[in-house]
Amino acid sequence: MKTIQMTLDENLIKQVDKEVSKLKTSRSAFTRQALKQLLDFYRTQELEKKQQAGYKKYPPAANEFSDWEDEQSWID
């Protein structure tokens, strides 16, 4: 691991410290987890954008998925 220095406003530090205390963890561990989750969120967003672009470029054919309709089970 590498040590880095960050500048944060006081209010954010207080909020983080409050959560860190509740979770019985450290600022570093909390920050690592938060950064990993945010990176995963951005990766997911990017993949969703690529999927949407793909469907816009190559939209599904009229009955492309109709073969599966009888296989679906909808619970009301």
KEZA-447103 format. One line per field, with one value per atom (N, C-alpha, C, O): residue in three letters; atom name; x, y, z. Coordinates in pm, whole numbers. Example, Ala and Ser with C-alpha at 12.3 -4.5 7.8 and 13.67 -1.06 7.14 Angstrom:
<rs>
type <- [Ala,Ala,Ala,Ala,Ser,Ser,Ser,Ser]
atom <- [N,CA,C,O,N,CA,C,O]
xx <- [1319,1230,1320,1424,1285,1367,1290,1341]
yy <- [-569,-450,-330,-332,-225,-106,3,114]
zz <- [780,780,780,846,708,714,787,804]
</rs>
This chain:
<rs>
type <- [Met,Met,Met,Met,Lys,Lys,Lys,Lys,Thr,Thr,Thr,Thr,Ile,Ile,Ile,Ile,Gln,Gln,Gln,Gln,Met,Met,Met,Met,Thr,Thr,Thr,Thr,Leu,Leu,Leu,Leu,Asp,Asp,Asp,Asp,Glu,Glu,Glu,Glu,Asn,Asn,Asn,Asn,Leu,Leu,Leu,Leu,Ile,Ile,Ile,Ile,Lys,Lys,Lys,Lys,Gln,Gln,Gln,Gln,Val,Val,Val,Val,Asp,Asp,Asp,Asp,Lys,Lys,Lys,Lys,Glu,Glu,Glu,Glu,Val,Val,Val,Val,Ser,Ser,Ser,Ser,Lys,Lys,Lys,Lys,Leu,Leu,Leu,Leu,Lys,Lys,Lys,Lys,Thr,Thr,Thr,Thr,Ser,Ser,Ser,Ser,Arg,Arg,Arg,Arg,Ser,Ser,Ser,Ser,Ala,Ala,Ala,Ala,Phe,Phe,Phe,Phe,Thr,Thr,Thr,Thr,Arg,Arg,Arg,Arg,Gln,Gln,Gln,Gln,Ala,Ala,Ala,Ala,Leu,Leu,Leu,Leu,Lys,Lys,Lys,Lys,Gln,Gln,Gln,Gln,Leu,Leu,Leu,Leu,Leu,Leu,Leu,Leu,Asp,Asp,Asp,Asp,Phe,Phe,Phe,Phe,Tyr,Tyr,Tyr,Tyr,Arg,Arg,Arg,Arg,Thr,Thr,Thr,Thr,Gln,Gln,Gln,Gln,Glu,Glu,Glu,Glu,Leu,Leu,Leu,Leu,Glu,Glu,Glu,Glu,Lys,Lys,Lys,Lys,Lys,Lys,Lys,Lys,Gln,Gln,Gln,Gln,Gln,Gln,Gln,Gln,Ala,Ala,Ala,Ala,Gly,Gly,Gly,Gly,Tyr,Tyr,Tyr,Tyr,Lys,Lys,Lys,Lys,Lys,Lys,Lys,Lys,Tyr,Tyr,Tyr,Tyr,Pro,Pro,Pro,Pro,Pro,Pro,Pro,Pro,Ala,Ala,Ala,Ala,Ala,Ala,Ala,Ala,Asn,Asn,Asn,Asn,Glu,Glu,Glu,Glu,Phe,Phe,Phe,Phe,Ser,Ser,Ser,Ser,Asp,Asp,Asp,Asp,Trp,Trp,Trp,Trp,Glu,Glu,Glu,Glu,Asp,Asp,Asp,Asp,Glu,Glu,Glu,Glu,Gln,Gln,Gln,Gln,Ser,Ser,Ser,Ser,Trp,Trp,Trp,Trp,Ile,Ile,Ile,Ile,Asp,Asp,Asp,Asp]
atom <- [N,CA,C,O,N,CA,C,O,N,CA,C,O,N,CA,C,O,N,CA,C,O,N,CA,C,O,N,CA,C,O,N,CA,C,O,N,CA,C,O,N,CA,C,O,N,CA,C,O,N,CA,C,O,N,CA,C,O,N,CA,C,O,N,CA,C,O,N,CA,C,O,N,CA,C,O,N,CA,C,O,N,CA,C,O,N,CA,C,O,N,CA,C,O,N,CA,C,O,N,CA,C,O,N,CA,C,O,N,CA,C,O,N,CA,C,O,N,CA,C,O,N,CA,C,O,N,CA,C,O,N,CA,C,O,N,CA,C,O,N,CA,C,O,N,CA,C,O,N,CA,C,O,N,CA,C,O,N,CA,C,O,N,CA,C,O,N,CA,C,O,N,CA,C,O,N,CA,C,O,N,CA,C,O,N,CA,C,O,N,CA,C,O,N,CA,C,O,N,CA,C,O,N,CA,C,O,N,CA,C,O,N,CA,C,O,N,CA,C,O,N,CA,C,O,N,CA,C,O,N,CA,C,O,N,CA,C,O,N,CA,C,O,N,CA,C,O,N,CA,C,O,N,CA,C,O,N,CA,C,O,N,CA,C,O,N,CA,C,O,N,CA,C,O,N,CA,C,O,N,CA,C,O,N,CA,C,O,N,CA,C,O,N,CA,C,O,N,CA,C,O,N,CA,C,O,N,CA,C,O,N,CA,C,O,N,CA,C,O,N,CA,C,O,N,CA,C,O,N,CA,C,O,N,CA,C,O,N,CA,C,O]
xx <- [84,0,88,204,28,99,24,-99,97,37,22,116,-98,-122,-175,-219,-170,-223,-344,-341,-451,-573,-616,-589,-681,-738,-890,-950,-950,-1095,-1148,-1077,-1273,-1329,-1369,-1393,-1375,-1399,-1529,-1532,-1635,-1764,-1758,-1813,-1691,-1677,-1596,-1631,-1490,-1409,-1492,-1481,-1574,-1659,-1757,-1778,-1817,-1910,-1840,-1893,-1722,-1646,-1608,-1623,-1559,-1519,-1635,-1618,-1754,-1873,-1902,-1928,-1897,-1923,-1812,-1839,-1689,-1574,-1588,-1558,-1632,-1652,-1760,-1743,-1871,-1980,-1937,-1973,-1859,-1818,-1695,-1656,-1636,-1514,-1406,-1351,-1378,-1276,-1188,-1197,-1105,-1018,-1061,-1136,-1013,-1040,-989,-1055,-870,-810,-894,-921,-935,-1016,-1149,-1196,-1209,-1337,-1321,-1403,-1215,-1190,-1161,-1209,-1081,-1054,-1184,-1206,-1269,-1396,-1484,-1545,-1491,-1574,-1524,-1604,-1393,-1336,-1360,-1392,-1345,-1371,-1517,-1545,-1608,-1751,-1783,-1861,-1724,-1749,-1690,-1752,-1572,-1513,-1600,-1620,-1651,-1743,-1868,-1915,-1921,-2039,-2012,-2094,-1897,-1863,-1841,-1880,-1778,-1759,-1894,-1914,-1985,-2119,-2191,-2253,-2182,-2245,-2188,-2263,-2057,-1993,-2039,-2066,-2047,-2095,-2240,-2277,-2323,-2463,-2473,-2557,-2389,-2389,-2349,-2408,-2248,-2206,-2317,-2339,-2386,-2496,-2607,-2661,-2643,-2746,-2705,-2786,-2580,-2531,-2538,-2573,-2505,-2512,-2653,-2675,-2750,-2890,-2943,-3030,-2892,-2934,-2877,-2944,-2752,-2687,-2743,-2762,-2768,-2821,-2944,-2935,-3059,-3179,-3224,-3201,-3286,-3334,-3441,-3518,-3445,-3546,-3683,-3694,-3787,-3925,-3959,-4009,-3935,-3971,-3849,-3855,-3740,-3614,-3622,-3558,-3698,-3704,-3835,-3858,-3921,-4053,-4046,-4137,-3941,-3925,-3922,-3957,-3882,-3867,-3991,-3997,-4089,-4206,-4280,-4327,-4290,-4358,-4278,-4333,-4150,-4062,-4064,-4021,-4112,-4111,-4218,-4327,-4185,-4280,-4296,-4203,-4412,-4438,-4523,-4627,-4475,-4546,-4613,-4548,-4743,-4819,-4826,-4886]
yy <- [-118,0,124,122,229,356,460,466,540,647,771,811,832,955,1061,1030,1184,1294,1351,1370,1376,1431,1555,1569,1644,1763,1749,1735,1752,1738,1850,1899,1891,1994,1935,1815,2021,1977,1900,1799,1945,1879,1735,1644,1715,1580,1491,1376,1544,1468,1428,1315,1519,1488,1376,1285,1383,1279,1144,1041,1145,1021,965,846,1051,1005,945,849,1001,948,806,717,786,653,555,439,601,517,466,350,553,516,408,310,429,331,196,91,199,78,12,-99,82,34,-2,-112,95,80,204,286,217,334,424,382,546,637,578,584,520,464,350,346,257,144,193,145,288,345,409,389,487,557,459,477,355,253,189,174,152,87,183,143,308,407,430,439,440,461,340,356,220,99,94,62,127,124,229,203,346,451,414,440,354,308,201,202,107,5,69,27,169,241,304,293,371,435,333,356,219,113,59,36,40,-8,91,53,219,322,320,331,305,303,181,193,66,-54,-39,-82,23,46,141,121,243,335,262,284,174,97,4,-12,-57,-147,-68,-113,48,131,173,171,212,254,137,155,19,-100,-128,-161,-116,-140,-31,-57,91,198,174,196,127,103,-23,-27,-126,-253,-292,-380,-229,-260,-404,-460,-464,-601,-607,-513,-719,-740,-754,-779,-737,-733,-848,-823,-969,-1082,-1157,-1278,-1086,-1150,-1228,-1333,-1179,-1243,-1316,-1367,-1321,-1381,-1531,-1586,-1599,-1742,-1771,-1881,-1675,-1696,-1657,-1684,-1596,-1548,-1659,-1639,-1776,-1888,-1943,-2011,-1916,-1965,-1875,-1916,-1754,-1658,-1692,-1738,-1667,-1689,-1558,-1513,-1498,-1370,-1395,-1460,-1344,-1359,-1226,-1122,-1232,-1110,-1089,-992]
zz <- [0,0,0,41,-47,-54,28,24,101,181,94,24,99,25,120,231,77,157,84,-37,160,101,177,297,107,170,169,63,287,301,388,476,365,450,585,598,684,823,840,911,775,788,737,799,625,571,666,688,722,817,939,987,988,1103,1069,1149,951,909,895,938,835,820,956,981,1044,1177,1254,1329,1236,1303,1254,1334,1123,1066,1102,1134,1097,1132,1275,1304,1362,1503,1516,1588,1444,1449,1393,1447,1286,1218,1281,1244,1375,1442,1338,1338,1253,1150,1149,1240,1051,1042,927,839,928,816,686,582,693,572,515,395,602,555,500,397,569,524,387,298,371,245,132,21,160,57,9,-111,104,68,-12,-112,31,-39,-181,-275,-198,-331,-421,-539,-367,-446,-491,-607,-401,-437,-543,-634,-531,-630,-766,-869,-767,-893,-957,-1079,-877,-929,-988,-1094,-920,-968,-1104,-1196,-1119,-1246,-1356,-1470,-1324,-1423,-1470,-1589,-1377,-1411,-1501,-1600,-1467,-1550,-1692,-1789,-1703,-1834,-1916,-2035,-1851,-1920,-1964,-2073,-1880,-1916,-2035,-2123,-2039,-2154,-2281,-2387,-2271,-2388,-2435,-2555,-2342,-2377,-2446,-2548,-2392,-2453,-2594,-2687,-2609,-2741,-2839,-2955,-2792,-2877,-2923,-3040,-2831,-2869,-2961,-3045,-2946,-3037,-3176,-3277,-3180,-3309,-3376,-3498,-3295,-3345,-3265,-3180,-3290,-3212,-3236,-3343,-3135,-3153,-3262,-3281,-3332,-3435,-3370,-3250,-3449,-3399,-3304,-3195,-3339,-3253,-3201,-3175,-3185,-3148,-3018,-3004,-2923,-2792,-2767,-2657,-2867,-2846,-2819,-2757,-2863,-2835,-2686,-2643,-2608,-2463,-2384,-2264,-2447,-2373,-2300,-2188,-2361,-2296,-2177,-2091,-2173,-2068,-1944,-1836,-1961,-1850,-1748,-1782,-1624,-1517,-1441,-1374,-1452,-1386,-1260,-1265,-1152,-1025,-992,-985,-973,-940,-791,-745]
</rs>
